[in-house]
Amino acid sequence: MLDGLAPAQRGVSANLCALTFDDGPGQTTEALLNILRDKGIRGTFFVVGARVHLYPDVMKRLVAEGNEVGNHTFTHTSLRQRAPVEQLSEISRTNEELAKLGIVPRYLRPPYGRYDNATIDAAAAQSMTIALWSVDSRDWRKHDLFAMLPRKSFGVRGVRGVFLFHDNHRETVEAMPALIDRLIEAGCTFVTMSEYVDTSGPLCLH
């Protein structure tokens, strides 16, 4: 499992940065894809299964442009409050929707970062690993560009980590070009979630 602490300890020498986006696809996802394309950056999108079939063209474009797709459950429910069989259903139903588009996710990000041992087992049963984040933008409640990321994320020694955003927030998408420029100035090397893990070494298992 790649938990909240492990990402912060990885990618140190290369200043690796993985931009991840939860809760889509949605009406603003394509605008975000335009920004990533224009910046020459690939992100990782943890999608909600119930929304996948609503935006098939967006999903196809997302993958075609080299972005990675992860599982964010089918209804965005807190898995820790669900029975094991319900957790497995939430995860497997999303994988089934993605399989229709030829997508096989490597990672599960439980909504709100809430999970238990049953979640870990359910993810493993679907050949996935839980992946959280190391820098939370909290963009769901802060819409000010300069408040969106903590100052400590941009230290003089470089920046690294797995950054959490939401692609269904218009303010986040509008702020993304300037945020990316800020990360570039801080020495960030952009990678997908898988590239971040594969470049940084074995997963920290718990």
C-alpha positions in Angstrom: 0.0 0.0 0.0 1.2 3.5 -0.9 0.0 5.5 2.1 0.2 9.2 2.9 3.7 9.0 4.4 5.3 6.8 1.8 4.9 9.2 -1.2 6.6 12.0 0.8 9.6 9.8 1.2 9.9 8.8 -2.4 11.3 10.5 -5.5 13.7 12.5 -3.4 16.7 12.8 -5.8 14.6 13.5 -8.9 12.0 15.8 -7.4 9.3 13.7 -8.9 5.8 15.1 -8.9 2.6 13.2 -9.7 -0.5 15.3 -10.3 -3.6 13.3 -9.4 -7.2 14.3 -9.9 -10.2 12.7 -8.1 -14.0 12.5 -8.6 -14.2 12.8 -12.4 -14.8 12.5 -15.2 -17.0 15.6 -15.3 -17.8 18.8 -17.3 -14.4 20.4 -16.5 -12.2 17.4 -17.2 -11.7 18.1 -20.8 -10.6 21.7 -20.1 -8.0 20.2 -17.7 -6.8 17.8 -20.4 -6.3 20.8 -22.7 -4.1 22.4 -20.0 -2.0 19.2 -19.4 -1.6 18.7 -23.1 -0.4 22.2 -23.7 2.0 22.0 -20.8 3.3 18.6 -22.0 2.3 16.9 -18.7 0.5 13.7 -18.0 -1.6 13.2 -14.9 -3.4 10.4 -13.0 -7.2 10.5 -12.8 -8.9 8.5 -10.1 -12.4 8.2 -11.6 -15.8 7.4 -10.1 -17.3 4.4 -11.9 -20.8 5.7 -12.1 -19.6 8.7 -14.1 -17.3 6.8 -16.5 -20.1 5.9 -19.0 -21.3 9.5 -19.1 -18.0 10.7 -20.6 -16.7 7.9 -22.8 -15.0 10.3 -25.3 -13.3 12.1 -22.4 -12.1 8.9 -21.0 -10.7 7.7 -24.4 -8.9 11.0 -24.9 -7.5 10.9 -21.4 -5.9 7.5 -22.1 -4.9 8.4 -25.6 -2.9 11.3 -24.4 -0.9 9.2 -21.9 -2.7 9.9 -18.7 -3.2 7.2 -16.1 -6.5 6.0 -14.8 -7.2 4.8 -11.2 -10.2 3.5 -9.4 -12.1 5.8 -7.0 -15.0 3.5 -6.3 -18.4 3.4 -8.1 -20.4 5.8 -6.0 -17.8 7.7 -4.1 -18.8 6.2 -0.8 -16.7 5.9 2.4 -15.5 2.3 2.2 -14.5 2.1 5.8 -18.2 2.3 6.7 -19.2 -0.6 4.3 -19.2 -4.3 4.7 -16.5 -6.2 2.9 -18.8 -7.5 0.2 -20.0 -3.9 -0.5 -16.5 -2.6 -0.7 -15.6 -5.3 -3.2 -18.7 -4.4 -5.3 -17.8 -0.7 -5.3 -14.3 -1.5 -6.6 -15.2 -4.2 -9.0 -18.1 -2.3 -10.6 -15.8 0.5 -11.4 -13.2 -1.8 -12.9 -16.0 -3.4 -15.1 -16.9 0.1 -16.5 -13.2 0.8 -17.2 -12.8 -2.6 -18.8 -15.4 -1.7 -21.4 -13.0 1.0 -22.5 -10.0 -1.3 -22.4 -8.6 0.3 -19.2 -7.1 -1.8 -16.4 -6.3 0.4 -13.3 -3.3 -0.3 -11.2 -4.3 1.7 -8.1 -7.3 2.3 -5.9 -7.8 5.6 -4.1 -10.5 5.2 -1.5 -12.8 8.3 -1.2 -11.7 10.6 1.7 -8.7 8.4 2.1 -10.8 6.1 4.4 -10.1 2.4 4.3 -9.7 -0.6 6.5 -8.2 -4.1 6.1 -11.2 -5.2 4.1 -10.4 -2.4 1.6 -6.9 -3.6 1.3 -8.1 -7.2 0.7 -10.7 -6.1 -1.9 -8.1 -4.0 -3.8 -5.7 -7.0 -3.8 -8.5 -9.2 -5.1 -8.8 -6.9 -8.1 -5.0 -6.8 -8.5 -4.7 -3.3 -7.3 -2.8 -1.4 -4.6 -4.2 1.5 -2.5 -2.6 4.8 -3.3 -3.2 7.9 -1.3 -1.2 11.2 -1.5 1.5 13.3 0.2 0.3 16.9 -0.6 -3.4 17.7 -0.3 -4.4 20.9 -2.1 -7.7 21.0 -0.2 -9.1 22.6 -3.4 -12.6 21.5 -2.4 -12.6 24.3 0.2 -9.9 26.7 -0.8 -10.3 28.5 -4.1 -7.5 31.0 -3.7 -4.6 30.2 -6.0 -2.0 31.0 -3.4 -3.8 29.0 -0.7 -4.3 26.0 -2.8 -1.0 24.4 -2.0 0.9 24.7 1.3 4.0 26.9 1.2 6.2 24.0 2.4 5.6 22.2 -0.9 7.8 24.7 -2.6 11.1 24.7 -0.6 14.5 25.7 -1.9 15.6 22.0 -2.0 13.0 21.2 -4.6 9.5 19.8 -4.6 8.2 16.3 -4.8 5.3 14.1 -4.0 1.8 12.9 -5.0 -0.5 16.0 -5.3 -4.2 15.7 -4.7 -6.6 17.8 -6.8 -10.2 17.4 -8.1 -10.9 17.8 -11.8 -14.6 18.5 -11.2 -13.8 21.9 -9.6 -13.8 24.8 -12.1 -11.6 26.9 -9.8 -9.0 24.2 -9.7 -8.9 23.8 -13.5 -8.7 27.6 -13.9 -5.8 27.8 -11.4 -3.9 24.8 -12.8 -1.7 26.6 -15.5 -0.3 28.9 -12.8 0.1 26.1 -10.3 2.0 24.0 -12.9 4.2 26.9 -13.7 4.9 27.3 -10.0 5.8 23.7 -9.6 8.1 23.9 -12.7 9.9 26.8 -11.1 10.3 24.7 -8.0 12.1 22.1 -10.0 9.3 19.6 -10.4 9.6 16.6 -12.8 6.1 15.5 -13.7 5.2 11.8 -13.8 2.2 9.6 -13.6 1.4 7.6 -10.4 2.9 4.4 -11.8 6.0 6.2 -13.0 6.4 7.8 -9.6 6.2 4.4 -7.9 8.3 2.5 -10.5 11.1 5.2 -10.5 11.2 5.5 -6.7 11.5 1.8 -5.9 9.3 -0.8 -4.2 6.1 0.1 -2.5 6.1 0.5 1.2 3.8 -2.4 2.4 1.7 -2.1 5.6 
